[in-house]
Amino acid sequence: MKAKEKAALPAGFAAGFTIIELLVAIALGLVVMAGLFRVFKVQQDSYVMQDQISAMQQNLRAAMHVITRDLQMAGYYTNFDGNNITMDWNGDGTVDASEQNRRPLILARNNVTAAGDNIRDGTDEIVIVKASREEGRLLTGGETAAGTSINVGWDLDGQSGDDLNTAGKMYGVLVKNDLSRAELFHLGGGNSLERPLNESYSADASDPSLSDRVHRADIVIYRVDDSNPTRPCLVRKNLGSDSDNGFQTVAENIENLQFRYLLNDGVTWVTDPGASQNNVRAVEILLIGRTVSPQRGYLDTSTYTFGTGTTAYTYTPPANDRPYRRRVLTSLVKTRNIGL
């Protein structure tokens, strides 16, 4: 017998996948795509976090550079001012105990916790006083200063515009030519000073190189601003340059700022130099930076330690801030102008 012939296929019929086969293929494809997406997402998150860590490290280095530059100049010419001056050194509108009877050198506030001051709780604030290197010169012609009267031209750098004025640049330094005395002054109305000078200052007509000097004063303030708690920033203000400018951001996402001060015996460390400002020989700085965004699945359980002995400081990130990555940068800066 002949084998049965296969039944002829209907016209227009074509072989293909069944619905079940198609659904299985789609399911397998989705599983593969989900795996690929997960790998891509992990790689993308890693790339973004590494980019944020690089930016954080750059922020720390930039912030440390700016603070170091100012600290190295602390006491420039103001070191020769032996006066104890009471004033609102940090420009917050009040004169507290740390601002009374202080020399114009370095002032500190340790682990500030006052409410409503826009300073991140538990961080330090520092005030650095120095004469401006760029805006200063020898007195010339008939320029003089004595008592509360001052007759000095306000162009101190030979460029256009006044470098001292009663609108914002109100702080200056007068320096004796032999460096026997310097005095910080504060301009009042007209050619008058708010505090009388102890010495008289003048130009030397016979030998201009022996004339006394006048400089604009820098009163530089550093703090960690927390007006936006999710984006703490290191900010800087110069009361002596222009008080209307307010605080300017130096670096973003700086979470903590701490200082320790080494005194002239080379052994004693303090967290606030207080009345021993003229004995400060070095300042150690701690900066803690963090990434812009938290990282999913990460918790920073580290405790960061700064210093030893009685000035030792430890910092543990609060629970709501632990998902951030952090880096620490420290530096020891010699105050080369203090104690000359």
C-alpha positions, 0 to 999 in steps of 0.5 A, spaced: 500 500 500 502 506 498 503 511 504 498 515 506 499 522 503 499 528 507 493 532 507 494 538 503 495 545 507 489 550 506 491 556 501 494 562 504 496 558 510 504 559 513 507 555 519 509 560 525 509 560 532 503 558 537 500 564 542 504 560 547 510 560 544 510 567 543 508 569 550 514 564 552 519 568 548 516 575 550 517 573 557 524 570 556 525 577 552 523 581 558 527 577 563 533 578 559 531 586 558 530 586 566 537 584 567 540 588 562 537 594 565 539 592 572 546 592 570 545 599 566 542 602 572 548 599 577 553 602 572 549 609 571 549 609 579 556 608 580 558 613 575 554 618 578 556 617 585 564 617 582 562 624 579 559 626 585 565 624 589 570 627 584 566 634 585 566 633 593 574 632 593 575 638 588 570 642 593 574 640 599 581 642 596 578 649 593 576 650 600 582 648 604 586 653 599 582 659 600 582 658 608 589 656 608 591 663 604 587 667 609 590 664 615 597 664 613 596 672 612 593 672 619 596 678 623 599 681 617 601 688 620 595 687 625 600 683 629 603 690 631 597 692 634 597 691 641 590 694 643 585 690 645 579 692 642 571 690 643 567 690 637 562 686 633 568 682 630 563 677 626 558 682 624 552 678 627 549 684 630 551 683 637 558 683 641 559 677 645 564 675 650 569 672 645 569 679 642 571 683 648 578 685 649 581 682 643 587 683 639 586 684 631 589 677 629 584 671 630 578 670 633 574 663 634 567 660 636 568 653 638 562 648 636 557 653 635 549 651 637 546 658 637 539 658 634 537 662 628 544 664 626 545 660 620 551 656 622 550 649 622 550 646 629 556 643 632 561 647 627 566 652 628 567 659 626 573 663 625 575 671 624 581 672 621 584 679 621 590 682 617 592 688 613 590 688 605 597 686 601 594 689 595 590 696 598 596 699 602 601 704 601 606 709 604 603 716 606 605 721 602 605 729 602 601 732 608 597 726 610 596 725 617 592 721 622 592 723 630 586 722 635 580 721 631 582 725 625 585 722 619 587 726 613 589 721 608 587 719 601 582 713 600 586 710 594 591 705 596 593 701 590 593 706 585 587 704 581 581 708 580 576 708 586 576 709 593 579 703 597 576 706 604 570 709 605 564 710 610 559 706 606 562 699 607 570 699 606 570 702 613 576 698 616 583 700 616 590 699 619 595 705 620 603 702 621 609 706 624 615 705 619 619 702 624 613 697 626 613 699 633 606 700 633 600 699 628 593 700 629 586 698 627 581 704 625 574 704 624 571 710 619 566 714 622 563 720 618 567 724 614 575 724 616 574 722 623 575 715 627 570 712 631 576 710 636 582 715 638 589 713 636 594 712 641 600 714 636 600 719 630 602 717 623 604 722 618 608 722 611 616 724 612 617 729 607 625 729 607 625 721 606 618 718 603 621 711 604 621 713 612 613 715 612 608 711 616 603 706 612 596 705 611 592 699 609 585 697 608 583 691 613 581 685 612 576 682 617 575 675 614 569 670 617 569 663 615 563 658 617 558 653 615 552 656 612 545 651 614 540 656 611 539 650 606 540 644 611 540 639 605 546 643 601 550 646 607 556 650 604 562 653 606 561 661 606 566 667 607 565 674 608 570 680 609 567 685 613 573 690 611 572 689 604 564 691 603 559 689 608 554 689 603 556 683 599 554 678 605 557 671 605 559 668 599 559 661 597 566 658 597 564 651 596 558 647 596 556 641 600 561 642 606 558 639 612 563 640 618 569 645 619 573 645 625 579 648 628 585 647 633 590 652 635 597 651 637 600 656 642 607 658 642 610 653 647 609 648 641 605 643 645 599 646 648 593 645 643 586 649 644 580 650 641 579 657 642 585 662 643 581 667 647 586 672 650 592 668 647 591 670 640 598 673 640 601 666 642 598 662 636 603 659 632 599 654 627 592 652 626 589 645 624 583 645 620 578 639 619 573 639 613 568 634 612 565 634 605 559 630 602 556 628 596 550 632 593 545 626 593 545 620 598 546 613 595 541 608 595 542 602 600 548 606 603 549 608 610 555 612 613 556 609 620 563 612 621 565 616 626 570 621 624 576 623 629 580 630 629 585 631 634 587 628 640 587 629 648 583 635 651 582 638 644 580 631 641 573 632 636 569 626 634 563 627 629 558 622 627 553 623 621 546 624 624 541 618 622 538 622 616 544 624 613 548 617 613 546 615 606 551 621 603 558 619 601 563 623 605 571 625 605 575 628 610 581 633 609 585 636 614 591 641 614 596 644 619 597 652 617 603 656 620 601 663 622 607 666 620 605 673 621 603 672 629 608 673 634 613 677 630 
